[in-house]
Amino acid sequence: MTLPALASAFLLLVTLGYAGVCAAQPFGRCRKCRGVGQLIKTNRRGKLKRGKVCRRCHGHGVRIRRGRHLYNLWRRTYTRGTR
C-alpha cells in the first residue's frame, strides 16, 4: 500500500471514529473546571474550597463536542431549507 493511500485510510478511520464518539457521547467534560462545575480554590491553609460557578459550562460540568455542534448546525439548516 502506498503512503498516500495509507494516510487517506488513516484519516478516514480517525474521522469515522470521532463521528462515532460524537453520536454516542455528544457531551464531554468541561476543560476549564474538569467536569466539576465550579472552579476549585484553596484557602490559606491549603484546604480545598468551592469557588465560583464555571463561566464556560454554567455549572453543568459538560460541554457539547465540536463535531456534534457542527452536526446540529447542519441539521438545523437542512431542516429549515426543506420546509
Summary of the structure (lengths in Angstrom):
residues: 83
radius of gyration: 19.6
end to end distance: 46.3
largest distance: 61.5
contacts: 184
relative contact order: 0.15
helix: 46%
strand: 20%
